[in-house]
């Protein structure tokens, strides 16, 4: 059954949302959980959004199902924790009803707004202050774009929220914006743990239009009347503020010590290390977010990961990944002669070109779909390698290599991707045995907040045998990565 209290963990990703139950040791309770997929609204002009209430409904349904499966264990739930994708933005009116769709990090429509901001703001100063670039994925560009393209909606928005706060307002009637979630907006002064009111004013935003801030322990109790009757087991339990999925994945995969780096390849990809935010000024290719008041998260994120693999799979009309995996695994490294920029969703780290698009050169009469698929996997690994090198430089890693721990569905489901990444980085890759690293991470943070766990850094995570790098293959991949860099500089 597991040790009490149990934590109900909500993991809201960019393609599906899950509700899982964890016990007091951070172990998943078997046979209790629910998952629902949802579709994003996309368009040729770069839109990637979802109706906020549709997503709330999906989360609510997974909670219904998880509580049903928990049965008598539901009475022993001690807290509800949630992680969501960073950078989402929804405007609400005075009654907490959405007046805009929920705009995700993947939406590139604000890219010209980001360019405009760079013309009259000092991006280096803002990056040093907020840990974030002036990029389409962050709030400043989104807000400027909305002000220009939806002025009537912009004017009647009472507050701007991330999805976690919006969910809480629907379920609890009020919300707290965690420092973790706020740091992913590009509007938080990280060293002061306060909203950047100077930048907000330049965007036409008043201080009261930004949500109240809190730390991870600042929970809320008390459901709205309709949910009291729906979820009696959750009536008086604390709901902790949402945290970014990247923070949660670090904690859940055992990457809280500075020399343990989390590599996640889910829908997108990222490499992150927990650091002291007071002593780090992030290089321009990386970002600095917060876990809480005292713990920061330095890293870089790609807009590509599993979404690239899915796009290649469907576009090339290959069989599902499990069937296609042996086909690509048997191809020699860089034997296809292709060079790919894998930016199907624009670029974030390290160059931050939101307008970037995918490019493939080197196609000949003998190029097969499997060649292109393999080249796409390798291209993704090279971009991860570019972020890895910047993180190495920023943290001044010269002697002992960091322990890189891998998680995320796209990474864990592809041995080929694991080997290509290990060879490219030149370090062992330790696949996490935690299939739900983000959900486990928020459960562990909740257990830390209620005093069951003293420090999440002390929790041991189970790892698979490391994927060891092959030196000869690494030389080949690094040459190919240099070829990719040359194409990158020519086009971008």
C-alpha positions as CSV (number, residue, x, y, z in Angstrom):
1,X,0.0,0.0,0.0
2,X,2.9,2.4,0.7
3,X,3.6,4.8,3.6
4,X,1.3,7.7,4.4
5,X,0.7,10.5,3.7
6,X,0.1,10.1,0.0
7,X,0.7,12.9,-2.5
8,X,-1.5,13.4,-5.5
9,X,0.8,14.7,-8.2
10,X,-0.6,16.5,-11.3
11,X,1.8,16.6,-14.3
12,X,0.5,18.9,-17.1
13,X,2.6,18.4,-20.3
14,X,2.3,19.9,-23.7
15,X,0.4,16.9,-25.2
16,X,-1.1,15.1,-22.2
17,X,-1.9,15.6,-18.5
18,X,-1.5,12.9,-15.8
19,X,-2.6,12.4,-12.2
20,X,-0.5,10.0,-10.1
21,X,-0.3,9.0,-6.5
22,X,3.0,8.8,-4.6
23,X,3.6,7.6,-1.0
24,X,5.7,9.3,1.7
25,X,8.9,7.9,0.2
26,X,8.3,9.3,-3.2
27,X,7.4,5.9,-4.6
28,X,4.6,5.6,-7.2
29,X,1.5,3.8,-5.9
30,X,0.8,1.1,-8.5
31,X,-2.5,0.9,-10.3
32,X,-3.5,4.5,-9.3
33,X,-3.3,7.1,-12.1
34,X,-4.9,8.6,-15.1
35,X,-3.7,10.2,-18.3
36,X,-5.6,12.2,-20.9
37,X,-4.2,13.5,-24.2
38,X,-5.3,16.9,-25.6
39,X,-4.8,18.7,-28.9
40,X,-3.1,22.0,-29.3
41,X,-4.4,24.6,-31.8
42,X,-1.7,25.2,-34.4
43,X,-1.5,27.3,-37.5
44,X,0.9,28.2,-40.2
45,X,1.5,31.6,-38.7
46,X,3.1,30.0,-35.6
47,X,0.2,29.6,-33.2
48,X,0.5,26.9,-30.6
49,X,-2.3,27.4,-28.0
50,X,-5.1,25.6,-26.2
51,X,-8.4,26.7,-24.7
52,X,-7.6,27.1,-21.0
53,X,-10.9,25.6,-19.8
54,X,-10.5,22.6,-22.1
55,X,-7.2,21.9,-20.4
56,X,-8.7,22.5,-16.9
57,X,-11.4,20.0,-17.8
58,X,-8.8,17.4,-18.9
59,X,-6.9,17.8,-15.6
60,X,-10.1,17.5,-13.6
61,X,-11.0,14.3,-15.3
62,X,-7.7,12.7,-14.5
63,X,-8.1,13.7,-10.9
64,X,-11.6,12.1,-10.9
65,X,-10.1,8.9,-12.3
66,X,-7.1,8.8,-9.9
67,X,-9.3,9.3,-6.9
68,X,-11.6,6.5,-8.0
69,X,-8.7,4.2,-8.5
70,X,-7.2,5.2,-5.1
71,X,-10.3,4.0,-3.3
72,X,-9.8,4.0,0.5
73,X,-6.2,5.4,0.0
74,X,-7.8,8.7,-1.1
75,X,-8.7,9.5,2.5
76,X,-4.9,9.5,3.3
77,X,-3.9,12.0,0.7
78,X,-1.8,14.7,2.5
79,X,-1.3,17.2,-0.3
80,X,-1.8,17.9,-4.0
81,X,1.2,19.0,-6.0
82,X,1.4,20.1,-9.7
83,X,4.0,20.8,-12.3
84,X,3.2,22.4,-15.7
85,X,5.1,23.5,-18.8
86,X,6.9,26.8,-18.3
87,X,6.1,30.1,-20.1
88,X,2.4,29.7,-20.7
89,X,0.2,32.8,-20.6
90,X,-3.5,33.3,-20.2
91,X,-5.3,36.6,-19.5
92,X,-8.3,36.5,-17.1
93,X,-11.1,39.0,-16.3
94,X,-12.1,40.1,-12.8
95,X,-14.1,36.9,-12.4
96,X,-11.1,34.7,-13.2
97,X,-12.6,33.7,-16.6
98,X,-10.1,33.4,-19.5
99,X,-10.3,36.1,-22.1
100,X,-7.4,34.7,-24.2
101,X,-6.4,31.1,-25.1
102,X,-3.6,29.6,-23.2
103,X,-0.5,30.6,-25.3
104,X,2.3,28.0,-24.9
105,X,6.0,28.3,-25.1
106,X,6.0,26.8,-28.6
107,X,3.9,29.7,-30.1
108,X,6.2,31.8,-32.3
109,X,3.7,34.5,-33.3
110,X,5.3,37.0,-30.9
111,X,8.7,36.7,-32.6
112,X,8.5,40.1,-34.3
113,X,7.4,41.6,-30.9
114,X,10.6,40.2,-29.4
115,X,12.6,41.8,-32.2
116,X,10.9,45.2,-31.5
117,X,11.7,44.9,-27.8
118,X,15.4,44.3,-28.6
119,X,15.5,47.6,-30.6
120,X,14.7,49.8,-27.5
121,X,15.7,47.6,-24.6
122,X,19.1,46.4,-23.4
123,X,18.7,42.6,-23.8
124,X,21.9,41.8,-21.9
125,X,20.8,43.8,-18.9
126,X,17.4,42.2,-18.9
127,X,18.9,38.8,-19.2
128,X,21.2,39.4,-16.3
129,X,18.2,40.6,-14.3
130,X,15.6,38.1,-15.2
131,X,17.6,35.1,-16.4
132,X,15.7,35.1,-19.7
133,X,16.2,36.5,-23.2
134,X,13.8,38.7,-25.1
135,X,12.3,35.7,-27.0
136,X,8.8,34.7,-28.4
137,X,8.5,32.0,-25.7
138,X,8.5,34.5,-22.8
139,X,5.9,36.8,-21.4
140,X,7.4,40.2,-22.5
141,X,7.2,39.3,-26.2
142,X,3.7,37.7,-25.8
143,X,2.4,40.7,-23.9
144,X,3.7,43.2,-26.5
145,X,2.2,41.0,-29.3
146,X,-1.2,40.9,-27.6
147,X,-1.2,44.6,-27.0
148,X,-0.7,45.2,-30.7
149,X,-2.9,42.5,-32.2
150,X,-5.6,42.1,-29.5
151,X,-5.8,45.6,-28.0
152,X,-9.4,45.3,-26.8
153,X,-8.6,42.0,-25.0
154,X,-5.3,43.4,-23.6
155,X,-7.2,46.3,-22.2
156,X,-9.8,44.3,-20.4
157,X,-7.5,41.7,-18.9
158,X,-7.5,41.9,-15.1
159,X,-4.5,39.6,-14.5
160,X,-2.0,37.5,-16.5
161,X,-1.5,34.0,-15.3
162,X,0.3,30.7,-16.1
163,X,-1.8,27.6,-16.4
164,X,-1.1,26.4,-12.8
165,X,-2.5,29.5,-11.3
166,X,-5.5,29.4,-13.7
167,X,-6.3,25.8,-12.6
168,X,-6.1,26.7,-9.0
169,X,-8.4,29.7,-9.4
170,X,-11.0,27.3,-11.0
171,X,-10.6,24.6,-8.4
172,X,-9.7,26.6,-5.3
173,X,-10.9,30.1,-6.1
174,X,-7.5,31.7,-5.6
175,X,-3.8,31.0,-6.4
176,X,-0.2,31.6,-5.6
177,X,2.4,32.0,-8.4
178,X,5.5,30.1,-7.3
179,X,8.9,31.7,-7.8
180,X,9.7,28.7,-9.9
181,X,6.8,29.4,-12.3
182,X,7.4,33.2,-12.2
183,X,11.0,32.8,-13.1
184,X,10.0,31.2,-16.3
185,X,8.0,34.2,-17.5
186,X,11.0,36.5,-18.2
187,X,9.4,39.1,-15.8
188,X,10.9,38.1,-12.5
189,X,14.0,39.7,-11.0
190,X,15.6,36.5,-9.8
191,X,17.9,37.9,-7.2
192,X,15.2,39.9,-5.6
193,X,12.4,37.2,-6.0
194,X,10.1,40.0,-7.1
195,X,8.3,41.0,-10.3
196,X,10.2,43.3,-12.7
197,X,7.8,46.2,-12.4
198,X,10.1,48.4,-14.5
199,X,9.9,46.0,-17.4
200,X,6.2,45.4,-16.8
201,X,5.5,49.1,-17.0
202,X,7.4,49.3,-20.3
203,X,5.0,46.7,-21.6
204,X,1.9,48.5,-20.4
205,X,1.3,46.2,-17.4
206,X,0.3,47.4,-14.0
207,X,1.7,45.7,-10.9
208,X,-1.7,44.5,-9.9
209,X,-2.1,42.6,-13.2
210,X,0.7,40.2,-12.2
211,X,-0.3,37.3,-9.8
212,X,0.8,37.2,-6.1
213,X,4.1,35.5,-5.6
214,X,4.9,32.8,-3.1
215,X,7.4,30.1,-2.3
216,X,7.0,26.3,-2.6
217,X,5.6,26.0,0.9
218,X,2.8,28.6,0.4
219,X,-0.1,26.2,-0.1
220,X,-3.8,26.9,-0.4
221,X,-6.6,24.9,1.2
222,X,-10.3,24.9,0.5
223,X,-12.0,23.8,-2.7
224,X,-14.7,25.8,-4.4
225,X,-18.3,24.5,-3.6
226,X,-18.7,22.4,-6.7
227,X,-15.4,20.6,-6.1
228,X,-16.0,20.1,-2.4
229,X,-18.8,17.7,-3.3
230,X,-16.9,16.2,-6.2
231,X,-13.6,15.5,-4.3
232,X,-14.5,15.2,-0.6
233,X,-11.1,13.6,0.1
234,X,-9.3,16.7,-1.1
235,X,-11.5,19.2,0.8
236,X,-9.0,20.2,3.5
237,X,-5.6,19.1,2.1
238,X,-3.0,21.7,1.0
239,X,-2.6,22.4,-2.7
240,X,1.0,23.6,-3.4
241,X,1.7,26.2,-6.1
242,X,2.6,24.9,-9.5
243,X,6.3,24.5,-10.4
244,X,8.0,24.3,-13.8
245,X,8.3,20.9,-15.3
246,X,12.0,21.3,-15.7
247,X,12.5,21.9,-11.9
248,X,10.3,18.9,-11.2
249,X,12.2,16.6,-13.6
250,X,15.5,17.6,-11.9
251,X,14.2,16.7,-8.5
252,X,12.4,13.5,-9.7
253,X,15.4,12.1,-11.5
254,X,17.9,12.8,-8.6
255,X,19.6,16.0,-10.1
256,X,19.6,18.4,-7.2
257,X,23.3,18.4,-6.5
258,X,25.2,20.7,-8.8
259,X,27.4,18.0,-10.3
260,X,24.3,16.0,-11.3
261,X,22.8,17.4,-14.5
262,X,19.3,16.5,-15.8
263,X,18.9,15.8,-19.5
264,X,15.2,15.6,-20.4
265,X,13.9,14.8,-23.9
266,X,10.1,14.8,-23.9
267,X,8.2,17.0,-26.3
268,X,11.1,19.4,-26.1
269,X,14.6,19.0,-24.7
270,X,16.6,20.6,-21.9
271,X,19.8,20.2,-19.8
272,X,19.7,21.7,-16.4
273,X,21.7,21.9,-13.2
274,X,20.6,23.2,-9.7
275,X,22.8,26.1,-8.7
276,X,23.0,28.9,-6.1
277,X,21.3,31.7,-8.0
278,X,23.3,34.4,-6.1
279,X,26.6,33.3,-7.7
280,X,25.6,32.7,-11.3
281,X,25.2,35.2,-14.1
282,X,23.9,33.0,-17.0
283,X,25.6,33.3,-20.4
284,X,23.4,34.6,-23.1
285,X,22.8,31.1,-24.5
286,X,21.4,29.8,-21.3
287,X,18.7,30.8,-18.8
288,X,18.5,31.0,-15.0
289,X,15.2,30.1,-13.4
290,X,14.4,29.4,-9.7
291,X,13.4,26.2,-7.8
292,X,12.7,28.3,-4.7
293,X,14.2,31.2,-2.8
294,X,17.6,29.5,-2.3
295,X,17.9,27.1,-5.3
296,X,18.3,28.1,-8.9
297,X,18.2,26.2,-12.1
298,X,20.7,27.0,-14.8
299,X,20.3,25.4,-18.2
300,X,19.2,25.6,-21.8
301,X,16.1,24.3,-23.6
302,X,15.5,23.3,-27.2
303,X,12.2,23.6,-28.8
304,X,12.7,20.2,-30.3
305,X,12.7,16.7,-28.8
306,X,10.0,14.2,-29.2
307,X,8.0,16.6,-31.4
308,X,10.8,16.4,-33.9
309,X,10.9,12.6,-33.8
310,X,7.1,12.5,-34.2
311,X,7.2,14.9,-37.1
312,X,9.9,12.9,-38.9
313,X,8.0,9.7,-38.2
314,X,4.7,10.9,-39.6
315,X,6.2,13.0,-42.5
316,X,8.4,10.2,-43.7
317,X,5.6,7.7,-43.1
318,X,7.8,5.3,-41.2
319,X,6.4,2.6,-38.8
320,X,6.0,3.5,-35.1
321,X,9.3,4.3,-33.3
322,X,9.5,0.8,-31.7
323,X,9.5,-0.7,-35.2
324,X,11.7,2.0,-36.8
325,X,14.3,1.9,-34.0
326,X,16.1,-1.2,-35.3
327,X,16.2,0.3,-38.8
328,X,18.0,3.5,-37.7
329,X,20.1,1.7,-35.1
330,X,21.9,-0.4,-37.8
331,X,22.9,2.7,-39.8
332,X,26.5,3.9,-39.4
333,X,27.1,7.2,-37.6
334,X,26.7,10.1,-40.1
335,X,26.7,7.6,-42.9
336,X,23.8,9.4,-44.6
337,X,25.9,12.6,-45.5
338,X,23.0,14.8,-44.4
339,X,23.1,18.0,-42.4
340,X,20.0,19.1,-40.6
341,X,18.9,22.1,-38.6
342,X,16.1,20.5,-36.6
343,X,14.1,23.7,-35.8
344,X,10.6,22.5,-36.6
345,X,9.4,24.7,-33.7
346,X,11.9,27.6,-33.9
347,X,15.1,27.8,-31.8
348,X,15.6,28.6,-28.1
349,X,19.0,27.7,-26.7
350,X,21.6,28.5,-27.6
351,X,21.0,31.0,-30.3
352,X,17.4,32.0,-29.5
353,X,16.2,32.5,-33.1
354,X,12.4,32.1,-32.8
355,X,12.1,32.6,-36.5
356,X,14.4,29.6,-37.3
357,X,12.9,26.7,-39.3
358,X,14.2,23.3,-40.1
359,X,16.5,22.7,-43.0
360,X,18.0,19.6,-44.6
361,X,20.9,19.6,-47.1
362,X,22.7,16.8,-48.8
363,X,19.8,14.8,-50.1
364,X,20.7,12.6,-53.1
365,X,19.0,9.9,-55.1
366,X,20.0,7.2,-52.6
367,X,18.8,9.1,-49.6
368,X,16.0,7.0,-47.8
369,X,13.4,8.0,-45.3
370,X,15.4,6.0,-42.7
371,X,18.5,8.0,-43.5
372,X,16.6,11.3,-42.9
373,X,15.2,9.9,-39.6
374,X,18.6,8.9,-38.4
375,X,20.1,12.2,-39.4
376,X,17.3,14.0,-37.5
377,X,18.1,12.1,-34.3
378,X,21.8,13.0,-34.7
379,X,20.9,16.6,-35.4
380,X,18.9,16.8,-32.2
381,X,21.9,15.3,-30.3
382,X,24.3,18.0,-31.7
383,X,22.0,20.8,-30.5
384,X,21.9,19.2,-27.1
385,X,25.7,19.0,-27.2
386,X,25.9,22.8,-27.9
387,X,23.9,23.5,-24.8
388,X,26.0,21.0,-22.8
389,X,29.2,22.8,-23.8
390,X,27.8,26.2,-22.7
391,X,26.7,24.7,-19.3
392,X,30.2,23.2,-18.9
393,X,31.7,26.7,-19.5
394,X,29.3,28.5,-17.2
395,X,29.9,26.1,-14.3
396,X,33.6,25.9,-15.1
397,X,33.7,22.1,-15.3
398,X,37.3,21.2,-16.1
399,X,38.2,18.0,-14.4
400,X,35.4,15.7,-13.1
401,X,32.7,15.4,-15.7
402,X,29.1,15.9,-14.5
403,X,26.9,12.9,-14.0
404,X,24.2,13.3,-16.7
405,X,20.9,11.6,-15.8
406,X,18.4,11.2,-18.6
407,X,14.6,11.2,-18.4
408,X,11.7,11.9,-20.7
409,X,9.6,9.6,-22.8
410,X,11.4,10.3,-26.1
411,X,14.8,9.7,-24.6
412,X,13.9,6.6,-22.6
413,X,12.1,5.0,-25.5
414,X,15.0,5.3,-27.9
415,X,18.2,3.4,-27.2
416,X,19.6,4.9,-30.5
417,X,19.0,8.4,-29.3
418,X,20.7,7.6,-25.9
419,X,23.8,6.2,-27.6
420,X,24.1,9.1,-30.1
421,X,23.8,11.6,-27.2
422,X,26.4,9.8,-25.0
423,X,28.8,9.6,-27.9
424,X,28.3,13.3,-28.8
425,X,28.7,14.6,-25.3
426,X,31.6,12.2,-24.6
427,X,30.2,11.3,-21.1
428,X,28.2,8.4,-19.7
429,X,24.4,8.9,-19.8
430,X,22.5,7.4,-16.9
431,X,18.9,6.7,-17.9
432,X,16.5,7.3,-15.0
433,X,14.4,4.4,-13.9
434,X,11.7,6.8,-12.8
435,X,9.2,6.8,-15.7
436,X,7.4,9.9,-14.3
437,X,10.3,12.1,-13.2
438,X,8.4,15.3,-13.2
439,X,5.4,14.0,-11.3
440,X,7.7,12.3,-8.8
441,X,9.7,15.6,-8.5
442,X,6.6,17.6,-7.4
443,X,5.6,14.9,-5.1
444,X,9.0,15.0,-3.4
445,X,8.9,18.8,-3.2
446,X,5.5,18.5,-1.5
447,X,6.9,16.0,1.0
448,X,9.8,18.4,1.7
449,X,7.3,21.2,2.2
450,X,5.2,19.3,4.8
451,X,8.3,18.1,6.6
452,X,8.2,14.4,5.7
453,X,11.5,14.7,3.8
454,X,14.2,16.9,5.2
455,X,15.9,17.6,1.8
456,X,15.0,16.3,-1.6
457,X,18.7,16.3,-2.4
458,X,19.1,13.3,0.0
459,X,16.6,11.2,-1.9
460,X,18.2,8.4,-3.9
461,X,16.8,7.9,-7.4
462,X,17.1,4.6,-9.2
463,X,19.2,4.6,-12.4
464,X,19.7,2.1,-15.2
465,X,23.2,1.1,-16.3
466,X,25.0,3.9,-18.0
467,X,25.2,4.2,-21.7
468,X,28.9,4.6,-22.2
469,X,30.3,6.9,-24.9
470,X,32.2,5.4,-27.9
471,X,35.3,7.5,-28.6
472,X,35.5,6.7,-32.3
473,X,31.8,7.4,-32.9
474,X,32.2,10.6,-30.9
475,X,34.8,11.9,-33.3
476,X,32.5,11.3,-36.2
477,X,29.6,13.0,-34.5
478,X,31.6,16.0,-33.5
479,X,32.8,16.5,-37.1
480,X,29.1,16.3,-38.2
481,X,28.2,18.8,-35.5
482,X,30.7,21.2,-36.8
483,X,29.1,20.8,-40.2
484,X,25.8,21.6,-38.6
485,X,27.3,24.7,-37.0
486,X,28.6,26.0,-40.4
487,X,25.1,25.6,-41.9
488,X,23.6,27.3,-38.8
489,X,25.8,30.4,-39.2
490,X,25.2,30.6,-42.9
491,X,21.4,30.6,-42.5
492,X,21.0,32.3,-39.1
